[in-house]
Amino acid sequence: MTTLSIRVPDSLHRAIKDLATKDGYSMNQFLITAAAEKLSAMETVDYLRQRAERANLKDFDRLLSLVPDSEPDRGDELPVKSKRRGKRRS
């Protein structure tokens, strides 16, 4: 395992600490999870772009823009806690 030192604004540090504590996580667990979620989202987009290229889909971004922005199906919603914080992905 590697140790990483980063500099963050005091306000962001407080917000992360408060949120992690409220949800029962250490700051370390919170930040590792956040980084893993971001990495997963970015790798998924890259994977889909590669698949689109292999399938000879010319304009992947235009195709993605055609996907309607709609509410999730029943049962696929985020927990209520997460909804009030806004979007967490990307």
C-alpha positions as CSV (number, residue, x, y, z in Angstrom):
1,M,0.0,0.0,0.0
2,T,1.2,3.5,-0.8
3,T,0.9,6.7,1.3
4,L,-0.2,9.7,-0.6
5,S,-0.1,13.3,0.7
6,I,-2.4,15.8,-0.9
7,R,-3.2,19.4,-0.2
8,V,-6.9,20.4,0.1
9,P,-8.6,23.6,1.1
10,D,-9.6,23.7,4.7
11,S,-13.3,23.9,3.8
12,L,-13.1,20.8,1.7
13,H,-11.2,19.0,4.4
14,R,-13.9,19.9,7.0
15,A,-16.7,18.8,4.6
16,I,-15.1,15.5,3.9
17,K,-14.4,14.9,7.6
18,D,-18.0,15.8,8.6
19,L,-19.5,13.6,5.9
20,A,-17.3,10.7,6.6
21,T,-17.9,10.8,10.3
22,K,-21.7,11.2,9.8
23,D,-21.7,8.1,7.5
24,G,-19.5,6.1,9.9
25,Y,-16.3,6.1,7.7
26,S,-12.8,7.2,8.3
27,M,-11.6,10.0,6.0
28,N,-9.2,7.5,4.5
29,Q,-12.1,5.1,3.6
30,F,-14.2,7.9,2.3
31,L,-11.4,9.2,0.0
32,I,-10.4,5.8,-1.3
33,T,-14.1,5.0,-2.1
34,A,-14.5,8.4,-3.8
35,A,-11.3,7.9,-5.9
36,A,-12.4,4.3,-6.8
37,E,-15.9,5.6,-7.9
38,K,-14.3,8.3,-10.1
39,L,-11.8,5.9,-11.6
40,S,-14.6,3.4,-12.4
41,A,-16.8,6.1,-14.0
42,M,-13.9,7.3,-16.2
43,E,-12.8,3.7,-17.2
44,T,-16.4,2.9,-18.1
45,V,-16.6,5.8,-20.5
46,D,-13.3,4.8,-22.1
47,Y,-14.5,1.2,-22.4
48,L,-17.7,2.3,-24.1
49,R,-15.8,4.5,-26.5
50,Q,-13.5,1.6,-27.4
51,R,-16.5,-0.7,-27.9
52,A,-18.1,2.0,-30.1
53,E,-15.0,2.3,-32.2
54,R,-14.9,-1.5,-32.7
55,A,-18.5,-1.4,-33.8
56,N,-17.7,1.4,-36.2
57,L,-20.0,3.9,-34.4
58,K,-18.8,7.2,-35.7
59,D,-20.0,9.7,-33.2
60,F,-20.1,8.2,-29.7
61,D,-20.6,11.5,-27.9
62,R,-23.5,12.4,-30.2
63,L,-25.0,9.0,-29.5
64,L,-24.7,9.4,-25.8
65,S,-26.4,12.8,-26.0
66,L,-29.4,11.0,-27.4
67,V,-30.0,9.0,-24.2
68,P,-32.8,10.7,-22.4
69,D,-32.2,12.2,-19.0
70,S,-34.9,10.5,-16.9
71,E,-35.6,9.4,-13.4
72,P,-34.3,5.9,-12.6
73,D,-36.5,2.9,-12.6
74,R,-38.2,2.1,-9.3
75,G,-35.7,0.3,-7.1
76,D,-32.7,1.9,-8.9
77,E,-32.8,5.2,-7.0
78,L,-30.0,6.4,-4.9
79,P,-30.5,6.2,-1.1
80,V,-32.3,9.3,0.2
81,K,-29.1,10.4,2.0
82,S,-27.2,10.6,-1.3
83,K,-29.9,12.4,-3.2
84,R,-29.7,15.6,-1.1
85,R,-26.0,15.8,-1.7
86,G,-26.5,16.0,-5.4
87,K,-24.8,13.9,-8.1
88,R,-21.8,12.1,-6.9
89,R,-20.6,10.5,-10.2
90,S,-18.3,11.8,-12.9
